[in-house]
Amino acid sequence: MVKKNNRVKTSDIELKDRLVAINRTTKVTKGGRTFTFAAIVVVGDGNGIIGYGLGKANEVTAAITKGTEMAKKNLIKVPVHNGTIPHEQVAKYGGSRVIMKPATPGTGVKAGGAMRAVFESIGVTDVICKSKGSSNPHNLVKATIKALDEMRSPQTVAHYRGVTLDKVFNG
């Protein structure tokens, strides 16, 4: 199967960043303890564009800034259909496994912390998700975005099948 290119350029897009998690690491040396921080940040426009980045620095604010800049370099376009995802999807990254299902309007975002940040950044209002395995926020964000990157829009499915969009929805 040919991998489609969902990459998006950052020009003319109003992106909102959202901090998912901060991790503090300590290095003990002869002179004392040195703290470093790693921040995972998700950016999105609320209309199907999402990116994530990991920033590491000696201060929290610098780590968040680096993470935001990294996230703006890795943007992808995700199909959002009527406020939900177009179909079920499963993905795995490291020890984290995510399961996503579309939901009817009014359901809300039924997802855990790291996954919730991703869905709210792309503008999904109704979705049901489950994470299994590791609850590491870094791997959960990466697994969620991997699953969203593999999503196919109804228009794409109709094009591959050679039928109209009504035929895709009504069978």
C-alpha positions as CSV (number, residue, x, y, z in Angstrom):
1,M,0.0,0.0,0.0
2,V,1.3,3.4,-0.9
3,K,1.8,5.8,2.0
4,K,-0.2,9.0,1.5
5,N,1.4,12.3,2.3
6,N,-0.7,14.1,5.0
7,R,2.0,16.8,5.7
8,V,0.9,20.4,6.1
9,K,2.9,23.6,5.9
10,T,2.6,26.0,8.8
11,S,1.9,29.1,6.7
12,D,-1.4,30.9,7.3
13,I,-2.5,28.5,10.1
14,E,-3.6,29.8,13.5
15,L,-2.2,27.0,15.8
16,K,-3.0,26.6,19.5
17,D,-0.5,24.7,21.6
18,R,-1.4,22.4,24.5
19,L,1.0,20.9,27.0
20,V,0.5,17.2,27.5
21,A,3.2,16.2,30.0
22,I,6.4,17.4,31.6
23,N,9.0,14.9,32.8
24,R,11.8,15.9,35.1
25,T,15.1,13.9,35.1
26,T,18.0,14.2,37.5
27,K,21.7,13.7,36.9
28,V,23.8,13.4,40.0
29,T,27.3,14.6,39.5
30,K,30.2,15.5,41.8
31,G,29.0,19.1,42.0
32,G,25.4,18.2,42.9
33,R,22.2,17.4,41.1
34,T,21.4,18.7,37.6
35,F,17.7,18.8,36.6
36,T,16.5,18.7,33.0
37,F,12.9,18.8,31.8
38,A,11.3,17.1,28.8
39,A,7.9,18.5,27.6
40,I,5.6,16.9,25.1
41,V,3.4,19.5,23.3
42,V,0.5,19.1,20.9
43,V,-0.4,21.9,18.5
44,G,-3.6,22.0,16.4
45,D,-5.9,24.4,14.6
46,G,-9.2,22.8,15.7
47,N,-10.0,21.9,12.2
48,G,-8.1,18.7,11.4
49,I,-4.5,19.8,11.6
50,I,-2.3,18.3,14.4
51,G,1.4,18.0,15.3
52,Y,3.4,17.0,18.3
53,G,6.8,17.8,19.5
54,L,9.2,16.9,22.3
55,G,11.4,19.6,23.8
56,K,14.2,19.1,26.3
57,A,15.9,21.9,28.3
58,N,17.2,22.9,31.7
59,E,14.1,25.0,32.3
60,V,10.4,24.1,31.9
61,T,9.5,27.2,29.8
62,A,12.4,26.5,27.4
63,A,11.4,22.9,27.1
64,I,7.8,23.9,26.3
65,T,9.0,26.4,23.7
66,K,11.2,23.8,22.0
67,G,8.4,21.3,22.0
68,T,6.0,23.8,20.4
69,E,8.5,24.7,17.7
70,M,9.1,21.0,17.0
71,A,5.4,20.3,16.8
72,K,4.9,23.1,14.2
73,K,7.4,21.3,12.0
74,N,5.5,18.0,12.1
75,L,2.0,18.9,11.1
76,I,-0.4,16.4,9.5
77,K,-4.0,16.7,8.2
78,V,-6.6,14.4,9.7
79,P,-10.0,13.8,8.3
80,V,-12.8,15.0,10.6
81,H,-16.3,14.1,9.6
82,N,-19.2,15.7,11.4
83,G,-17.2,16.3,14.6
84,T,-15.9,12.7,14.8
85,I,-13.5,10.4,13.1
86,P,-14.6,8.6,9.9
87,H,-14.0,5.0,11.0
88,E,-12.6,2.8,13.7
89,Q,-8.8,2.7,14.1
90,V,-6.3,0.8,16.1
91,A,-2.6,1.7,16.4
92,K,0.4,0.8,18.6
93,Y,3.6,2.6,19.5
94,G,6.0,1.1,21.9
95,G,4.1,-0.4,24.7
96,S,1.0,1.7,24.2
97,R,-2.0,0.6,22.1
98,V,-4.9,2.8,21.3
99,I,-8.4,2.0,20.0
100,M,-10.6,4.7,18.6
101,K,-14.2,4.6,17.5
102,P,-16.5,7.2,16.0
103,A,-19.4,8.4,18.2
104,T,-22.8,10.0,17.6
105,P,-23.2,13.7,18.2
106,G,-23.5,14.6,21.9
107,T,-21.3,11.8,23.1
108,G,-18.3,14.0,23.8
109,V,-14.6,13.1,23.9
110,K,-14.4,9.8,25.9
111,A,-10.6,9.6,26.1
112,G,-7.8,9.7,28.6
113,G,-5.5,12.7,29.3
114,A,-2.9,12.4,26.6
115,M,-5.4,11.2,23.9
116,R,-7.9,13.9,25.0
117,A,-5.4,16.6,24.3
118,V,-4.8,15.3,20.8
119,F,-8.5,15.1,19.9
120,E,-9.4,18.5,21.3
121,S,-6.5,20.0,19.3
122,I,-7.9,18.7,16.0
123,G,-11.4,19.7,16.7
124,V,-13.0,16.3,17.3
125,T,-16.1,16.7,19.6
126,D,-17.4,13.1,19.7
127,V,-15.2,10.0,19.9
128,I,-14.8,6.9,22.1
129,C,-11.2,5.8,22.8
130,K,-9.5,3.2,24.9
131,S,-5.8,2.9,25.7
132,K,-4.3,-0.4,26.6
133,G,-0.8,-1.3,27.7
134,S,1.6,1.5,28.7
135,S,0.1,4.8,29.9
136,N,3.3,6.7,29.1
137,P,2.0,10.0,27.7
138,H,4.8,10.2,25.1
139,N,3.9,6.8,23.6
140,L,0.2,7.5,23.9
141,V,0.4,10.7,21.9
142,K,2.6,9.0,19.3
143,A,0.2,6.1,19.0
144,T,-2.8,8.3,18.7
145,I,-1.3,10.5,16.0
146,K,-0.1,7.4,14.2
147,A,-3.7,6.1,14.1
148,L,-5.0,9.4,13.0
149,D,-2.4,9.6,10.2
150,E,-3.7,6.2,8.9
151,M,-7.3,7.5,8.7
152,R,-9.0,7.7,5.3
153,S,-11.6,10.3,4.6
154,P,-15.0,9.3,3.0
155,Q,-14.0,11.1,-0.1
156,T,-10.8,9.1,-0.4
157,V,-12.6,5.8,0.0
158,A,-15.2,6.8,-2.6
159,H,-12.4,7.7,-5.0
160,Y,-10.6,4.3,-4.5
161,R,-13.9,2.4,-4.9
162,G,-14.8,4.4,-8.0
163,V,-18.3,5.3,-6.6
164,T,-20.1,8.4,-5.4
165,L,-19.9,9.7,-1.8
166,D,-23.6,8.7,-1.2
167,K,-22.8,5.1,-2.1
168,V,-20.0,5.0,0.6
169,F,-22.4,6.1,3.3
170,N,-25.5,4.2,2.2
171,G,-23.8,1.0,1.1
